[in-house]
Amino acid sequence: MKIEDIVNLTEGTLTNIPKVQSIEAATVYYSKIEHGDLFFSSNQEEIDQAIANGAYAIVYADDNIVKKDDEIAWIKVSDLQLAAMKLIRYVIIRKEAEFYLLSEHEMTFLKMILVHKTNITFISNDWRKAFEQILNTESSLFVGTDKELLELIKPDIPKLNKEVDGYAVFDTLFRTTFKVGGFVYQEKELIPFHLEYLLRVIDFCDSHELTYSVERLKYTKHFTPVFIDGKLKSTQASKSDKVAIFTDNLSDITKAREYVMRSNMWVKSVVMTPPKTKVPGIDHPYWFATKEELQELLKNIHYNYAFIYNADKSMLHTIQEEYSLF
């Protein structure tokens, strides 16, 4: 690519008259620089090393950068990340690439049920890693969860289709039987209010001819129920009326409590969170600052369902991870 094209694409300013006229490739990691490459950085040490490795052009945003080689091209931009993404926009147009913005739940299910991941790229939320992924992959299908980053790459980034086939046949809080694609899947480890995310992902896979298997379904990191006994050891559902439910988001706690109320389930539920966490609809959640405090709460408080936010299930004295709910 010609230096003048890079200047135009990044909307930068060429601050010298270089002897080089074009570059071979581009990177944001100085360790990957090869002879004739373009390097994005505002770190002096990295830039010096990149030049030593053979860089032909530097895109930078810091006025304090010392230009130690007048023969290479120096391109000044106002925002390094934005400039890198503008170059990426040019690359994806040539690739005719497709990008989609997924929710965290959708991304989890997509990674879970996909049988092969070779023809799709999961974009990192780190813009430097994302730059390298897009530039150095043959894939033309990209998905990510960072809205701000993806909109820098493609301003009109689409989301997954909400009008999809499939519906629940029967469910409990911890199991869902549902129908999609003419098949009924019996009592899967799926939270009923997660079904909408799964159905969108299945539709996405069908639309892009991605091979997937619904049989790979299991509880996600977003909502993991574990039946426990008095010593906080995992056990079978038939042997306990206590469930520790680990979740990484407050929305799922709210939805689960609403589900319980709608179902007229006569259960005692409590919410446990790190200190000063505000949970919608809960005036006084039980706070814990350490694993030991959480363990004491679980041992001493009366409950059937304990919704636990921002803690790892490894804090339980788990002997066996396999359990049956219903």
N, C-alpha and C positions, 0 to 999 in steps of 0.2 A: 504494500500500500504506500502511496506517495505521501510525503510529509505534508504537503499542502492539503491533501484530503483529510488527514488526521486533524489538522488545525481547524478545518471547516466543520468536521463532524463533532469535535469536542467544544466548538465555539471558543477556542483558546486564542492566544496571541503568541506568534513565533518571536521570541525575544533576541534572536541572533540570526546570523546568516550562515547556516551550516554547510558543510561540504557534502554531507550525505543527502540523498534525495528520496529515499524510501526505506521502509522497514520490512522485515520478514514475518514477524509475529508480535504478539503483545502479551504482557503478564503483569500481575501486581506483586509478584514474589521475586525478589532479586536472585534467590537461589535457582530459579528456573530460567534466568536470562541466558540466552545463547547469542552468538555473534549475529548482529544485525537486528536485534529485537527492540521493541518499544517497552518502556517501563513507566508505570504509574506509581508515584510516591512523592511524599513531602518530607521524607526522613533523609537527612544528609548522609548518614552512614550507609543506609541502604542504597542510595543513589550512587555513592562512590563505589560501592561494591558492584553494582549493576554495570557501571561504566567499565570497571576492571574486567567484568565477565563478557564485555563486548556489546553493550547496549548502544544503539544508534540514535535513540531519541528518548527524552525524558518529559513526561507530563507531570507538572507539579503545581502546587497552589500556595506555597509559602514564599513570600518575598525575600526571606532571609537565606534561601538556598544559595550556596556558593557554586557557580558554574565553573567546574575545573577542566572542562574540555570544550573548546570552542568549535571543534569540528563536527560534533554531534548536534542534533536539533533539541532546543529547549523550548517547550510549549507551556506557557503560563495559563492556568485556568482559575476561575473563582471558587470552584468546588470540585475536589478531586473525585469524589464518589459519583457526582452527577456527570462529570466528564467521561468517566469510565462507562457509565450506563448508556450515555449517548453513543459511544462507539459500539456497545452491545446492540443497541437498536438497529444499527446498520447491519450487523452480523445476522440478526434474526430475520431481517427482511430477506436477506439473501438465502437463508436456510428455509424460508417459509415456515418458521416455527410457530407452534401454538402454545400459549401460556394460559394457565388457569389458577385462580385464587381459591384455595380451599380453607375451610375452618380447621382448627386443630383436631377436632373429632373426625372430620372427613379424611384428613391426611392419615390419621391412625388406622382407620378402617381400610383405606386404600393400600397402605403398606402391608396390612395384615392379610388381606384376601388375595393379593396379586400372587400368581404362581411364578411369573417371570418379570423381572424388573429391568431387563436389558434395553427395552425400547421406550423407556420413560425416565426422565431425570427429575429428582426431588431437589428443588432449589434450596440451598442453604440460606439461613437468615443473616449470615455474615456476607456483606456485599462483595468482599474480596473473593471468598470461596465461590459465590454465585457467578462472579465474573469469569473465573477459571472454568467452572462447570459449563457455562454456556459456550464459551469460546472453544473449549477442547473436547466437546462431545459430538458424536454424529447424530444424536437423538434430535428429533424435531418436536417432541412433546415434553413440556415442562410444567411442573406443578409446584406451588409454594404456599406458605401461610403468612408471609410478611407483606401486608397490604402496601405499606409505604414503599418498600423496596421494589415490589413487582410493578407498581404504578410508575416508577422511574424507568423501568424497562419497557413497559407497554401501558400507556395511560388508560386505555379502554379495556383493562384486564377483565375477562369474564369470570363468573362464578359457576359452580355446578348447577345444572338444571334442577329446579324445585318441583316441577310438574312431572313426576315419574310414576311408573307402575309399582304395585306392591302394597300390601296392607297387613296389619296384624290380625291373626285369627284368634289367638288367645294369649294372654300374658299375665305374669305376676311381676312383682318388683324386680325379680332376679332372673326370670326366664321369659323368652318370647317365642311363640310359634307364629310364623308369618308365611305369606305366599308372595312369590315374585317369579316372573318368567315361567308361569305355569307349574311351578314346583312349590310344595309346602315343606317348610323346614321346621321340624318339631323341637320344641323346648331348647332353643339354642341359648348359650351363655351370652345373652344380649339384653340390656336394659331397655324396657319398652320405649322410652323417650329418646333412645339412641337409634331406633329403627329408621327414622327419617334420614339420618346421616348415611347409614348403610345403603339405603335404597338409592340415594343420589350417587353414591360411589359405584354401585352396580350398574346404574344407567350410564355413568361415565365410561366404565370399562366396556360395556356393550357397544357404546357409540364409537369407541376408538379401537375396538377389536383387541382388547387386552385380556389375556387369559387369567381367570380368577377362580377361586373355589370358596364357596360359602361355608364349606365344611371346616375351613381354617378359623372360623369365628371363635373368639374367647373374650373374657372380660378384658377391658382396656385399662390403661393407666389412669384414665379419667374417672373410673368408677369400678372399684374392685371390692366385692363383698367377701368376707371371710367369717364363717361360723366359728365361734370360739366357746371354750368352756371356762370355768371359773379361774383357771390358771393361765388364761390367755393362749391356750394351745388350740390350733385349728382342729375342727371335728366335723362330723357329718350333721346335716340339718336335723335329722331325726333325734339327735342326741343333745341338742341345744336350742334355746329360744333367744340366743344372743347373736347378733351379727355386727361385726366391725366393718364399716364401709369406708374404704379409703378413696378419697377423691382429690384431684388437683385443681378443681374449679368450683366456685360457689354456685354457679348456675345449676349444676347437676344436683346439688343438695336441695335447692329450692324446688326443682322439678320433682325430685323423689318425695319430698314431704307433701307436695301437692297431690302426687299420685296416691300416697298413703291415705290422705284425707278423702279423696274422691272414691277410693275403694272401700271406705268405711272399715279399714283394718284396725282392730283393737290392739294396737301396739304402742308401746312407750318409746318415743324416739328422742334422742338428744343430739346436739351438735357440739363438736369439740374443735377448737381452732387455736392457732397461735395467738398470743395476747393482742388485744385491740383490733382484731379482725372484725369488720362489720358484715354481718350476714343478713340479707333481706328477710324480714319477718321474724327475726330472732332478737329479742331485746338483750338476753343474757346468755350467750353461749358459754360453755365450759372452756376456760383457757388453759393451755399448757405451754410451757416454755422449753421443756426437755422431754426426752423419751421416757424418763422415769416418772415424771408428772403425768404424762398421758397414760402410762401403765396403771398408775394408782387410780386415776379416774375410771378407767375401764373395769378395774377390780371392785371398786367401792360404790359406784353410782348404779341406781336401778334403771335399766333400759332393756329394750328388745333390739332396737336399731341404734347404733352409734355412728353418726356421720362424722368422719374425721377428715379435716381439711389440712392439706400440706404436711403430711407425715408419711413415712414409708412403712409398708406392712411388715417389714423385717423387724420392727420393734416388738412384734408379737413373738412369743416363744413357740414358733411354728415348727412342728415336727414333720408335718406332711402338707404339701401344698395342694394336693388333690382333694376336692370335696364335692359333695353332691348337695344341691340346694332343694330340689323337689323332684 
